């Protein structure tokens, strides 16, 4: 088990029954669905860009 700070997360992505948590250094799987994460995360800091992907706004380099 490892603790990942929310500020370190680049994005969350749905992966079957799990959610993939991706940081600059590593990836991990958690058992919390994207639907629950959306409600728990700060909407100013994390944007749901797809029904299965939530992105940390600070990790976005450019939007076209």
N, CA, C and O atoms as CSV, one atom per row, in Angstrom:
chain,resi,resn,atom,element,x,y,z
A,1,UNK,N,N,0.842,-1.173,0.000
A,1,UNK,CA,C,0.000,0.000,0.000
A,1,UNK,C,C,0.891,1.241,0.000
A,1,UNK,O,O,1.907,1.296,0.693
A,2,UNK,N,N,0.491,2.229,-0.788
A,2,UNK,CA,C,1.248,3.483,-0.814
A,2,UNK,C,C,0.264,4.648,-0.849
A,2,UNK,O,O,-0.824,4.537,-1.414
A,3,UNK,N,N,0.646,5.736,-0.255
A,3,UNK,CA,C,-0.174,6.941,-0.232
A,3,UNK,C,C,0.296,7.871,-1.338
A,3,UNK,O,O,1.486,8.164,-1.458
A,4,UNK,N,N,-0.648,8.330,-2.141
A,4,UNK,CA,C,-0.344,9.259,-3.227
A,4,UNK,C,C,-1.087,10.556,-2.938
A,4,UNK,O,O,-2.310,10.557,-2.796
A,5,UNK,N,N,-0.361,11.641,-2.852
A,5,UNK,CA,C,-0.981,12.947,-2.619
A,5,UNK,C,C,-1.801,13.348,-3.842
A,5,UNK,O,O,-1.354,13.156,-4.973
A,6,UNK,N,N,-2.971,13.892,-3.632
A,6,UNK,CA,C,-3.839,14.294,-4.733
A,6,UNK,C,C,-3.137,15.315,-5.620
A,6,UNK,O,O,-3.327,15.303,-6.836
A,7,UNK,N,N,-2.336,16.191,-5.039
A,7,UNK,CA,C,-1.619,17.200,-5.828
A,7,UNK,C,C,-0.612,16.579,-6.788
A,7,UNK,O,O,-0.242,17.211,-7.778
A,8,UNK,N,N,-0.161,15.354,-6.518
A,8,UNK,CA,C,0.814,14.677,-7.377
A,8,UNK,C,C,0.165,13.961,-8.561
A,8,UNK,O,O,0.862,13.538,-9.484
A,9,UNK,N,N,-1.142,13.824,-8.543
A,9,UNK,CA,C,-1.848,13.079,-9.588
A,9,UNK,C,C,-1.934,13.908,-10.866
A,9,UNK,O,O,-2.367,15.059,-10.834
A,10,UNK,N,N,-1.523,13.325,-11.987
A,10,UNK,CA,C,-1.658,13.972,-13.300
A,10,UNK,C,C,-3.059,13.714,-13.850
A,10,UNK,O,O,-3.716,14.621,-14.361
A,11,UNK,N,N,-3.509,12.448,-13.736
A,11,UNK,CA,C,-4.873,12.128,-14.159
A,11,UNK,C,C,-5.339,10.803,-13.572
A,11,UNK,O,O,-4.545,9.981,-13.114
A,12,UNK,N,N,-6.653,10.627,-13.604
A,12,UNK,CA,C,-7.314,9.378,-13.217
A,12,UNK,C,C,-7.980,8.846,-14.470
A,12,UNK,O,O,-8.541,9.618,-15.248
A,13,UNK,N,N,-7.926,7.523,-14.680
A,13,UNK,CA,C,-8.551,6.929,-15.857
A,13,UNK,C,C,-9.239,5.627,-15.466
A,13,UNK,O,O,-8.662,4.789,-14.773
A,14,UNK,N,N,-10.479,5.470,-15.922
A,14,UNK,CA,C,-11.233,4.256,-15.641
A,14,UNK,C,C,-10.528,3.057,-16.258
A,14,UNK,O,O,-10.058,3.116,-17.395
A,15,UNK,N,N,-10.457,1.965,-15.495
A,15,UNK,CA,C,-9.820,0.731,-15.957
A,15,UNK,C,C,-10.623,-0.450,-15.433
A,15,UNK,O,O,-10.321,-0.984,-14.366
A,16,UNK,N,N,-11.633,-0.854,-16.172
A,16,UNK,CA,C,-12.547,-1.925,-15.769
A,16,UNK,C,C,-13.166,-1.610,-14.415
A,16,UNK,O,O,-13.845,-0.593,-14.277
A,17,UNK,N,N,-12.952,-2.455,-13.413
A,17,UNK,CA,C,-13.539,-2.239,-12.090
A,17,UNK,C,C,-12.680,-1.324,-11.226
A,17,UNK,O,O,-13.032,-1.043,-10.080
A,18,UNK,N,N,-11.567,-0.862,-11.762
A,18,UNK,CA,C,-10.627,-0.032,-11.004
A,18,UNK,C,C,-10.495,1.340,-11.654
A,18,UNK,O,O,-11.072,1.608,-12.708
A,19,UNK,N,N,-9.726,2.197,-11.001
A,19,UNK,CA,C,-9.348,3.478,-11.577
A,19,UNK,C,C,-7.824,3.565,-11.530
A,19,UNK,O,O,-7.211,3.340,-10.487
A,20,UNK,N,N,-7.228,3.890,-12.661
A,20,UNK,CA,C,-5.769,4.053,-12.740
A,20,UNK,C,C,-5.429,5.471,-12.289
A,20,UNK,O,O,-6.006,6.443,-12.778
A,21,UNK,N,N,-4.498,5.576,-11.364
A,21,UNK,CA,C,-4.005,6.857,-10.872
A,21,UNK,C,C,-2.607,7.038,-11.446
A,21,UNK,O,O,-1.721,6.221,-11.196
A,22,UNK,N,N,-2.405,8.108,-12.215
A,22,UNK,CA,C,-1.129,8.325,-12.876
A,22,UNK,C,C,-0.475,9.596,-12.339
A,22,UNK,O,O,-1.084,10.665,-12.322
A,23,UNK,N,N,0.778,9.457,-11.901
A,23,UNK,CA,C,1.592,10.591,-11.468
A,23,UNK,C,C,2.789,10.678,-12.408
A,23,UNK,O,O,2.923,9.856,-13.315
A,24,UNK,N,N,3.649,11.655,-12.203
A,24,UNK,CA,C,4.844,11.789,-13.037
A,24,UNK,C,C,5.796,10.625,-12.834
A,24,UNK,O,O,6.552,10.275,-13.740
A,25,UNK,N,N,5.765,10.021,-11.650
A,25,UNK,CA,C,6.717,8.954,-11.326
A,25,UNK,C,C,6.157,7.535,-11.446
A,25,UNK,O,O,6.915,6.595,-11.684
A,26,UNK,N,N,4.852,7.370,-11.287
A,26,UNK,CA,C,4.325,6.002,-11.201
A,26,UNK,C,C,2.843,5.944,-11.563
A,26,UNK,O,O,2.189,6.961,-11.792
A,27,UNK,N,N,2.349,4.717,-11.602
A,27,UNK,CA,C,0.923,4.447,-11.785
A,27,UNK,C,C,0.472,3.495,-10.690
A,27,UNK,O,O,1.255,2.693,-10.181
A,28,UNK,N,N,-0.811,3.599,-10.334
A,28,UNK,CA,C,-1.379,2.699,-9.336
A,28,UNK,C,C,-2.842,2.479,-9.675
A,28,UNK,O,O,-3.434,3.250,-10.431
A,29,UNK,N,N,-3.419,1.440,-9.121
A,29,UNK,CA,C,-4.842,1.167,-9.292
A,29,UNK,C,C,-5.540,1.320,-7.955
A,29,UNK,O,O,-5.027,0.902,-6.917
A,30,UNK,N,N,-6.724,1.928,-7.995
A,30,UNK,CA,C,-7.553,2.032,-6.794
A,30,UNK,C,C,-8.921,1.444,-7.112
A,30,UNK,O,O,-9.296,1.318,-8.278
A,31,UNK,N,N,-9.653,1.091,-6.085
A,31,UNK,CA,C,-10.966,0.455,-6.271
A,31,UNK,C,C,-12.119,1.442,-6.196
A,31,UNK,O,O,-13.243,1.044,-5.888
A,32,UNK,N,N,-11.878,2.684,-6.461
A,32,UNK,CA,C,-12.934,3.702,-6.423
A,32,UNK,C,C,-13.287,4.097,-7.850
A,32,UNK,O,O,-12.403,4.458,-8.627
A,33,UNK,N,N,-14.571,4.033,-8.206
A,33,UNK,CA,C,-14.954,4.393,-9.575
A,33,UNK,C,C,-14.834,5.896,-9.836
A,33,UNK,O,O,-14.884,6.713,-8.917
A,34,UNK,N,N,-14.675,6.228,-11.104
A,34,UNK,CA,C,-14.565,7.618,-11.544
A,34,UNK,C,C,-15.755,8.446,-11.049
A,34,UNK,O,O,-15.577,9.593,-10.640
A,35,UNK,N,N,-16.962,7.881,-11.080
A,35,UNK,CA,C,-18.155,8.609,-10.647
A,35,UNK,C,C,-18.021,9.121,-9.217
A,35,UNK,O,O,-18.435,10.242,-8.921
A,36,UNK,N,N,-17.455,8.324,-8.342
A,36,UNK,CA,C,-17.265,8.741,-6.954
A,36,UNK,C,C,-16.146,9.772,-6.838
A,36,UNK,O,O,-16.257,10.722,-6.063
A,37,UNK,N,N,-15.077,9.593,-7.598
A,37,UNK,CA,C,-13.957,10.538,-7.541
A,37,UNK,C,C,-14.371,11.941,-7.971
A,37,UNK,O,O,-13.940,12.926,-7.371
A,38,UNK,N,N,-15.193,12.035,-8.993
A,38,UNK,CA,C,-15.645,13.335,-9.486
A,38,UNK,C,C,-16.305,14.132,-8.367
A,38,UNK,O,O,-16.080,15.335,-8.239
A,39,UNK,N,N,-17.108,13.470,-7.571
A,39,UNK,CA,C,-17.820,14.148,-6.484
A,39,UNK,C,C,-16.889,14.563,-5.351
A,39,UNK,O,O,-17.193,15.508,-4.623
A,40,UNK,N,N,-15.758,13.872,-5.189
A,40,UNK,CA,C,-14.850,14.128,-4.077
A,40,UNK,C,C,-13.735,15.118,-4.411
A,40,UNK,O,O,-13.167,15.734,-3.509
A,41,UNK,N,N,-13.419,15.276,-5.689
A,41,UNK,CA,C,-12.307,16.146,-6.092
A,41,UNK,C,C,-12.764,17.586,-6.292
A,41,UNK,O,O,-13.921,17.841,-6.628
A,42,UNK,N,N,-11.852,18.515,-6.085
A,42,UNK,CA,C,-12.115,19.941,-6.290
A,42,UNK,C,C,-12.305,20.199,-7.787
A,42,UNK,O,O,-11.387,19.951,-8.569
A,43,UNK,N,N,-13.479,20.693,-8.201
A,43,UNK,CA,C,-13.729,20.913,-9.633
A,43,UNK,C,C,-12.861,22.014,-10.241
A,43,UNK,O,O,-12.742,22.091,-11.464
A,44,UNK,N,N,-12.264,22.851,-9.431
A,44,UNK,CA,C,-11.353,23.884,-9.945
A,44,UNK,C,C,-9.980,23.285,-10.251
A,44,UNK,O,O,-9.252,23.808,-11.095
A,45,UNK,N,N,-9.623,22.193,-9.574
A,45,UNK,CA,C,-8.312,21.570,-9.740
A,45,UNK,C,C,-8.345,20.360,-10.674
A,45,UNK,O,O,-7.333,20.039,-11.296
A,46,UNK,N,N,-9.496,19.684,-10.783
A,46,UNK,CA,C,-9.610,18.482,-11.614
A,46,UNK,C,C,-10.812,18.597,-12.541
A,46,UNK,O,O,-11.929,18.862,-12.098
A,47,UNK,N,N,-10.568,18.395,-13.829
A,47,UNK,CA,C,-11.627,18.460,-14.837
A,47,UNK,C,C,-11.900,17.074,-15.386
A,47,UNK,O,O,-10.975,16.316,-15.675
A,48,UNK,N,N,-13.173,16.750,-15.527
A,48,UNK,CA,C,-13.538,15.494,-16.175
A,48,UNK,C,C,-13.609,15.785,-17.676
A,48,UNK,O,O,-14.552,16.418,-18.152
A,49,UNK,N,N,-12.603,15.314,-18.411
A,49,UNK,CA,C,-12.500,15.603,-19.845
A,49,UNK,C,C,-13.145,14.519,-20.699
A,49,UNK,O,O,-13.316,14.688,-21.906
A,50,UNK,N,N,-13.496,13.419,-20.073
A,50,UNK,CA,C,-14.149,12.297,-20.744
A,50,UNK,C,C,-14.874,11.538,-19.643
A,50,UNK,O,O,-14.538,11.699,-18.469
A,51,UNK,N,N,-15.843,10.730,-19.983
A,51,UNK,CA,C,-16.569,10.036,-18.914
A,51,UNK,C,C,-15.672,9.098,-18.112
A,51,UNK,O,O,-16.012,8.729,-16.988
A,52,UNK,N,N,-14.530,8.710,-18.679
A,52,UNK,CA,C,-13.617,7.816,-17.976
A,52,UNK,C,C,-12.281,8.440,-17.613
A,52,UNK,O,O,-11.355,7.730,-17.220
A,53,UNK,N,N,-12.165,9.774,-17.741
A,53,UNK,CA,C,-10.884,10.426,-17.464
A,53,UNK,C,C,-11.076,11.742,-16.722
A,53,UNK,O,O,-11.886,12.582,-17.114
A,54,UNK,N,N,-10.317,11.906,-15.646
A,54,UNK,CA,C,-10.283,13.151,-14.879
A,54,UNK,C,C,-8.838,13.637,-14.889
A,54,UNK,O,O,-7.925,12.880,-14.559
A,55,UNK,N,N,-8.628,14.895,-15.266
A,55,UNK,CA,C,-7.282,15.442,-15.423
A,55,UNK,C,C,-7.033,16.542,-14.398
A,55,UNK,O,O,-7.910,17.354,-14.104
A,56,UNK,N,N,-5.814,16.547,-13.862
A,56,UNK,CA,C,-5.375,17.625,-12.988
A,56,UNK,C,C,-5.105,18.836,-13.876
A,56,UNK,O,O,-4.304,18.750,-14.806
A,57,UNK,N,N,-5.758,19.955,-13.603
A,57,UNK,CA,C,-5.630,21.158,-14.437
A,57,UNK,C,C,-4.162,21.589,-14.535
A,57,UNK,O,O,-3.738,22.072,-15.585
A,58,UNK,N,N,-3.393,21.428,-13.479
A,58,UNK,CA,C,-1.987,21.824,-13.500
A,58,UNK,C,C,-1.147,20.946,-14.419
A,58,UNK,O,O,-0.025,21.318,-14.763
A,59,UNK,N,N,-1.663,19.790,-14.823
A,59,UNK,CA,C,-0.926,18.892,-15.706
A,59,UNK,C,C,-1.223,19.170,-17.180
A,59,UNK,O,O,-0.636,18.540,-18.060
A,60,UNK,N,N,-2.126,20.104,-17.451
A,60,UNK,CA,C,-2.492,20.432,-18.827
A,60,UNK,C,C,-1.509,21.475,-19.368
A,60,UNK,O,O,-1.353,22.555,-18.798
A,61,UNK,N,N,-0.863,21.135,-20.461
A,61,UNK,CA,C,0.081,22.069,-21.084
A,61,UNK,C,C,-0.633,22.991,-22.076
A,61,UNK,O,O,-0.273,24.160,-22.210
A,62,UNK,N,N,-1.658,22.455,-22.779
A,62,UNK,CA,C,-2.335,23.239,-23.794
A,62,UNK,C,C,-3.687,22.611,-24.111
A,62,UNK,O,O,-3.844,21.392,-24.044
A,63,UNK,N,N,-4.648,23.439,-24.451
A,63,UNK,CA,C,-5.966,22.965,-24.857
A,63,UNK,C,C,-6.256,23.514,-26.242
A,63,UNK,O,O,-6.161,24.717,-26.485
A,64,UNK,N,N,-6.609,22.615,-27.139
A,64,UNK,CA,C,-6.965,23.033,-28.506
A,64,UNK,C,C,-8.443,22.876,-28.712
A,64,UNK,O,O,-8.951,23.172,-29.794
